Amino acid sequence: MPVLREFAGGGIDWMQLLGFSLRLLVACICGACIGFERSKRLKEAGVRTHVIVACASALFIIVSKYGFLDFAPDGTVIDGARSADPARIAAQVVSGISFLGAGVIFKNGNTVKGLTTAAGIWATSAIGLAIGAGMYAIGLLATVLVAAVQMLMHKFNVGADAYATAVLIFTVRDESDIYALLAEKLKDWGAQILESSVSRTGKGLLEYTLTMRTLKPVGNEEVDALVRENPEILSGSNQSVR
């Protein structure tokens, strides 16, 4: 039995192992709450990514705090070495998570996308550290605050967040001049074109892709109305990317 205990917990009793398991579970739930909002908006990092980040961060702090108790449990010197610094491993999570966040940030024309998702991953890591350290209250509060900010700021935009970025795709006949056709409509929308491209889809058809920023999000209703009012536009779609 002592051998089994040593193998399973490294000298940590079963009640502690149960407590650590609970911390990992709560961290996963908190990560899922933040990732769910990102997933609904079709962002690069969704529920799975945030759950893994939260769980791994909680595991790092658990190992950092309790994984070296058998090395020097009372902080004394053993064989010329002092007990391990419990903050050392956790400190590397803060810098290490930056590489993961950088992976979801990319530049498209004059816009930079993914900053909010990257910040959310960073915050999820901090929440995982808090939960893993046993600070349930502060971790749960941070989860509520981050999720609330992500959801509410999409309804009540402030500053640069007030601008919505969307990609409009139109299919027209080859002889159509869509730029002249859309000039007045884009002015009504208060839109600023960031990038545009044209490609042939065959059989005398062209596909125009316009990336724009607007103060008011352009919905599918506006795009459908534009297609109905102009027969030369065969089809149109809207892809919100904010």
C-alpha positions in Angstrom: 0.0 0.0 0.0 2.8 2.5 0.7 4.2 1.7 -2.7 0.9 2.4 -4.3 0.5 5.7 -2.4 4.0 6.7 -3.5 3.3 5.8 -7.1 -0.1 7.6 -7.3 0.6 10.7 -5.3 4.3 11.2 -4.7 3.8 11.1 -0.9 0.5 13.2 -1.0 -2.5 11.6 0.7 -5.7 10.7 -1.1 -7.6 13.6 0.3 -5.1 16.0 -1.1 -5.3 14.3 -4.5 -9.0 14.7 -4.4 -8.7 18.4 -3.7 -6.2 18.8 -6.5 -8.6 17.0 -8.9 -11.3 19.3 -7.9 -9.1 22.3 -8.6 -8.4 20.9 -12.1 -12.1 20.4 -12.7 -13.1 23.9 -11.6 -10.3 25.4 -13.8 -11.6 23.5 -16.8 -15.2 24.8 -16.2 -13.9 28.4 -15.9 -11.9 28.0 -19.1 -15.0 26.6 -20.9 -17.1 29.6 -19.8 -14.6 32.0 -21.4 -14.0 29.8 -24.4 -17.8 29.4 -25.1 -18.2 33.1 -25.9 -15.2 33.0 -28.2 -16.5 29.9 -29.9 -19.9 31.4 -30.6 -18.1 34.3 -32.4 -16.2 31.8 -34.5 -12.8 32.9 -33.2 -9.6 31.0 -33.6 -9.4 29.8 -30.0 -12.6 28.2 -28.7 -13.8 26.1 -25.8 -11.1 23.3 -26.2 -8.2 25.8 -26.3 -9.4 27.7 -23.2 -10.1 24.5 -21.3 -6.7 23.1 -22.0 -5.0 26.4 -21.0 -6.9 26.7 -17.7 -6.3 23.0 -16.8 -2.6 23.1 -17.7 -2.1 26.4 -15.8 -3.8 24.9 -12.7 -1.6 21.8 -13.0 1.5 23.9 -13.2 0.8 25.8 -10.0 -0.2 22.5 -8.2 3.1 20.9 -9.3 5.0 24.1 -8.4 3.5 24.3 -4.9 3.3 20.7 -3.9 5.4 18.7 -6.3 8.6 19.2 -4.3 7.4 18.8 -0.8 9.5 15.6 -0.4 12.6 17.5 -1.6 12.7 19.9 1.4 9.3 20.0 3.2 10.4 22.4 5.9 12.5 24.7 3.9 15.7 23.4 5.4 18.9 22.6 3.5 19.3 19.1 2.2 22.6 18.0 0.7 23.5 21.6 0.2 20.3 22.5 -1.7 17.4 24.5 -0.3 13.7 23.7 -1.0 12.5 24.6 -4.4 10.9 28.0 -5.0 7.2 27.4 -5.3 6.7 30.4 -7.6 9.3 29.4 -10.1 7.3 27.1 -12.4 4.2 29.3 -12.1 6.2 32.4 -13.1 7.1 30.7 -16.4 3.4 30.2 -17.3 3.0 34.0 -17.6 5.7 34.3 -20.2 5.1 31.0 -21.8 1.4 31.7 -22.5 2.4 34.7 -24.5 3.7 32.5 -27.4 0.3 30.8 -27.5 -1.5 34.1 -27.6 0.7 35.4 -30.4 -0.5 32.5 -32.5 -4.0 33.9 -32.7 -3.0 37.4 -33.6 -2.6 38.2 -37.3 -2.7 41.3 -39.5 -5.1 41.6 -42.4 -4.6 44.7 -44.5 -4.8 47.7 -42.1 -6.4 45.8 -39.3 -5.0 43.5 -36.6 -7.3 40.7 -35.5 -7.2 38.3 -32.5 -6.1 40.7 -29.8 -9.1 40.1 -27.7 -8.9 36.3 -28.1 -5.2 36.5 -27.1 -5.9 38.5 -24.1 -8.7 36.1 -23.2 -6.2 33.2 -23.3 -3.8 35.1 -21.1 -6.6 35.8 -18.6 -7.7 32.2 -18.7 -4.2 31.1 -17.8 -4.2 33.5 -14.8 -7.6 32.1 -13.7 -6.2 28.6 -14.0 -3.3 29.6 -11.8 -5.6 31.1 -9.2 -7.8 28.0 -9.1 -4.8 25.7 -9.0 -3.5 27.6 -6.0 -6.8 27.0 -4.2 -8.1 30.6 -4.6 -11.5 29.6 -5.8 -13.3 32.8 -5.1 -10.9 35.1 -6.9 -10.7 32.7 -9.9 -14.5 32.4 -10.2 -14.9 36.2 -9.9 -12.3 36.7 -12.6 -14.1 34.3 -14.8 -17.4 36.2 -14.4 -15.7 39.5 -15.1 -13.9 38.4 -18.2 -16.9 36.6 -19.7 -19.1 39.6 -18.9 -16.7 42.1 -20.5 -16.4 40.0 -23.6 -20.2 39.7 -24.0 -21.3 43.2 -22.9 -18.6 45.1 -24.9 -20.1 43.6 -28.1 -23.4 45.3 -27.2 -22.2 48.5 -25.8 -19.1 49.4 -27.8 -16.6 52.1 -26.6 -13.8 53.8 -28.5 -12.1 51.6 -31.1 -14.5 48.7 -30.1 -17.3 50.7 -31.6 -16.1 49.8 -35.1 -17.3 46.6 -36.6 -15.2 44.8 -39.3 -17.0 42.7 -41.9 -16.3 41.0 -45.1 -19.0 41.4 -47.9 -18.8 39.0 -50.8 -20.9 39.7 -54.0 -21.2 37.7 -57.1 -22.0 39.8 -60.2 -22.0 39.5 -64.0 -18.7 40.3 -65.7 -20.0 43.6 -67.2 -21.3 45.0 -64.0 -19.5 47.9 -62.3 -20.0 47.0 -58.6 -17.8 49.8 -57.3 -19.9 52.5 -58.8 -23.0 50.6 -57.6 -21.9 50.3 -54.0 -20.3 53.7 -53.6 -23.5 55.4 -52.4 -24.6 52.4 -50.2 -21.2 52.3 -48.5 -21.5 56.0 -47.8 -24.9 55.4 -46.2 -23.4 52.7 -44.0 -20.5 54.9 -43.1 -18.1 52.2 -44.3 -14.4 52.5 -44.8 -13.0 49.9 -47.3 -9.8 48.3 -45.9 -9.2 45.8 -48.6 -10.8 44.6 -51.8 -10.2 41.8 -54.3 -11.8 40.4 -57.5 -11.8 36.8 -58.7 -13.4 35.0 -61.6 -15.8 32.1 -60.8 -16.4 31.1 -64.4 -19.2 31.5 -67.0 -18.8 35.3 -67.1 -19.2 35.8 -63.3 -17.0 37.8 -60.9 -16.8 37.6 -57.2 -16.0 40.8 -55.3 -14.7 40.6 -51.7 -14.8 43.8 -49.7 -13.3 44.1 -46.2 -14.6 47.2 -44.4 -15.0 48.9 -41.1 -18.3 50.5 -40.0 -19.6 52.2 -37.0 -22.8 50.2 -37.3 -22.5 46.5 -38.0 -23.8 45.5 -41.5 -26.2 42.6 -41.0 -27.5 40.0 -43.4 -30.7 42.1 -43.8 -28.9 45.0 -45.3 -27.0 42.7 -47.7 -30.1 40.9 -48.8 -31.9 44.2 -49.4 -29.0 45.4 -51.6 -29.2 42.3 -53.7 -33.0 42.6 -54.1 -32.7 46.3 -55.2 -30.0 45.6 -57.7 -30.6 42.7 -60.2 -27.1 42.9 -61.5 -25.9 41.5 -58.1 -26.6 37.8 -58.3 -25.8 37.0 -54.7 -24.3 38.5 -51.6 -23.1 37.3 -48.2 -21.8 38.9 -45.0 -19.1 37.5 -42.8 -18.7 39.4 -39.5 -15.1 39.1 -38.2 -15.1 41.4 -35.2 
